[in-house]
Amino acid sequence: MIFSSWNIRGMGRKNFWSNLAVNCKIERIQLMALLETKSEIEPVEKAWKSAGFDNMIYSPACGLSGGICILWKSYQLISESILVYQKEDRFICILYEDNNSKRRLFIIFVYAPPNQQQKQAFWDKLQNFISTLDLPFMIVGDLNEIEKSSEKGEVQ
């Protein structure tokens, strides 16, 4: 499976969905995780199929931050399967299985809170969840952790 994770910092930009469709086609992306959507589900429901995906799971933004949207093309996953395992405010966990090799893996897509006061509760919740998993896992996303305050500037 070819997948990508992208912190989009809001999906309100003009031509967002058509640009996403083109990029996913060029890169042959089968699963796309969009982080920091800053959106409720209504705008997403209207547009996600136009980008060529046939499955979607969404966790809305928490106020003006966060939001996770996972899109996938099940029609391209011939020998693979994806099952939504757990959905929370700040993470979504899927179970990925290669049906030929029978290998299974949890993929946890995360948008951690940027607010320092909320971080410890989030990490405790994620750690408790991970302790229940009985298969290998990987965490993908925006952990909102920086080493130096100078790293917090806008990406150009």
C-alpha positions as CSV (number, residue, x, y, z in Angstrom):
1,M,0.0,0.0,0.0
2,I,1.2,3.5,-0.8
3,F,0.1,6.1,1.7
4,S,0.9,9.6,2.6
5,S,0.2,11.9,5.6
6,W,-0.1,15.6,5.1
7,N,-0.6,18.4,7.6
8,I,-2.8,20.6,5.4
9,R,-3.4,23.4,8.0
10,G,-7.0,23.8,6.9
11,M,-8.9,22.6,3.8
12,G,-10.4,25.9,2.9
13,R,-7.9,26.7,0.1
14,K,-9.2,27.1,-3.4
15,N,-8.8,24.0,-5.6
16,F,-7.7,21.9,-2.6
17,W,-9.7,18.8,-3.6
18,S,-8.8,18.9,-7.3
19,N,-5.1,19.4,-6.4
20,L,-5.2,16.5,-4.0
21,A,-6.7,14.3,-6.7
22,V,-4.0,15.2,-9.1
23,N,-1.2,14.7,-6.6
24,C,-2.6,11.3,-5.4
25,K,-2.9,10.1,-9.0
26,I,0.7,11.1,-9.9
27,E,2.1,9.5,-6.7
28,R,-0.3,6.5,-6.9
29,I,-1.5,7.2,-3.3
30,Q,-4.0,4.6,-2.1
31,L,-4.5,6.0,1.4
32,M,-4.2,9.6,2.4
33,A,-4.3,11.0,5.9
34,L,-5.1,14.7,6.1
35,L,-4.1,16.3,9.4
36,E,-5.2,19.6,10.9
37,T,-8.2,19.9,8.7
38,K,-9.6,22.7,10.9
39,S,-13.0,21.6,9.7
40,E,-16.3,20.0,10.6
41,I,-17.4,17.0,8.5
42,E,-19.9,18.8,6.2
43,P,-17.4,20.3,3.7
44,V,-15.5,17.0,3.6
45,E,-18.6,15.0,2.9
46,K,-19.3,17.2,-0.1
47,A,-15.9,16.8,-1.7
48,W,-13.9,13.7,-0.8
49,K,-15.2,11.4,-3.5
50,S,-14.2,14.0,-6.1
51,A,-10.6,13.3,-5.2
52,G,-11.0,9.6,-6.3
53,F,-11.4,8.0,-2.9
54,D,-14.2,5.6,-2.1
55,N,-13.8,5.3,1.7
56,M,-13.4,7.9,4.4
57,I,-13.2,8.2,8.2
58,Y,-13.2,11.6,9.8
59,S,-12.5,13.0,13.2
60,P,-13.6,16.7,13.3
61,A,-11.5,19.6,14.5
62,C,-11.4,20.5,18.2
63,G,-12.2,24.1,18.1
64,L,-9.9,25.8,15.7
65,S,-7.2,23.1,15.7
66,G,-7.0,19.5,14.8
67,G,-9.2,17.4,12.6
68,I,-8.1,14.1,10.9
69,C,-9.5,12.8,7.6
70,I,-8.3,9.4,6.3
71,L,-9.3,8.6,2.7
72,W,-8.5,5.4,0.9
73,K,-9.2,3.7,-2.4
74,S,-10.4,0.2,-1.6
75,Y,-10.7,-0.6,-5.4
76,Q,-6.9,-0.3,-5.6
77,L,-6.2,-2.4,-2.6
78,I,-6.6,-5.7,-4.3
79,S,-4.8,-8.0,-1.9
80,E,-5.0,-5.7,1.2
81,S,-7.7,-4.7,3.6
82,I,-8.3,-1.7,5.9
83,L,-10.5,-1.8,8.9
84,V,-11.2,1.3,11.1
85,Y,-10.2,0.0,14.6
86,Q,-10.6,3.1,16.8
87,K,-11.6,6.7,16.3
88,E,-10.9,9.4,18.9
89,D,-10.8,13.2,18.9
90,R,-7.1,13.3,18.2
91,F,-6.2,10.0,16.6
92,I,-7.6,7.3,14.3
93,C,-6.3,3.8,14.3
94,I,-6.7,1.5,11.4
95,L,-5.9,-2.2,11.1
96,Y,-4.0,-2.9,7.8
97,E,-3.8,-6.5,6.5
98,D,-1.9,-7.9,3.6
99,N,-4.2,-10.7,2.6
100,N,-1.5,-12.6,0.8
101,S,1.1,-12.7,3.6
102,K,-1.5,-12.4,6.4
103,R,0.7,-9.7,7.9
104,R,-1.2,-7.2,10.0
105,L,-0.3,-3.8,11.4
106,F,-2.0,-1.1,13.3
107,I,-1.5,2.4,11.9
108,I,-2.3,5.2,14.3
109,F,-2.8,8.6,12.6
110,V,-2.3,11.4,15.1
111,Y,-2.9,15.1,15.4
112,A,-1.6,15.9,18.9
113,P,-2.9,19.0,20.7
114,P,-0.7,22.0,20.3
115,N,-1.8,23.3,23.7
116,Q,0.7,22.4,26.4
117,Q,-2.0,21.9,29.0
118,Q,-3.7,19.3,26.9
119,K,-0.6,17.3,25.8
120,Q,-0.2,15.2,28.9
121,A,-3.8,14.0,28.9
122,F,-3.5,13.2,25.2
123,W,-0.3,11.2,25.6
124,D,-1.7,9.3,28.6
125,K,-4.8,8.4,26.5
126,L,-2.7,7.3,23.5
127,Q,-0.3,5.3,25.7
128,N,-3.3,3.5,27.4
129,F,-4.8,2.7,24.0
130,I,-1.4,1.4,22.7
131,S,-1.1,-0.9,25.7
132,T,-4.2,-2.8,24.5
133,L,-2.8,-3.5,21.1
134,D,-1.6,-7.1,20.3
135,L,0.0,-6.4,17.0
136,P,2.9,-4.2,15.7
137,F,1.9,-0.6,15.2
138,M,3.3,2.6,13.9
139,I,2.3,6.2,14.7
140,V,2.1,8.7,11.8
141,G,1.2,12.3,12.0
142,D,1.8,15.7,13.6
143,L,2.9,15.2,17.2
144,N,3.1,18.9,17.8
145,E,6.4,18.5,19.6
146,I,9.3,20.9,19.0
147,E,12.8,21.0,20.4
148,K,13.3,24.8,20.2
149,S,10.7,27.6,20.1
150,S,12.4,28.9,16.9
151,E,11.1,25.8,15.1
152,K,7.5,26.9,15.6
153,G,7.5,29.5,12.7
154,E,5.5,29.0,9.6
155,V,6.9,26.7,6.9
156,Q,7.7,28.5,3.7
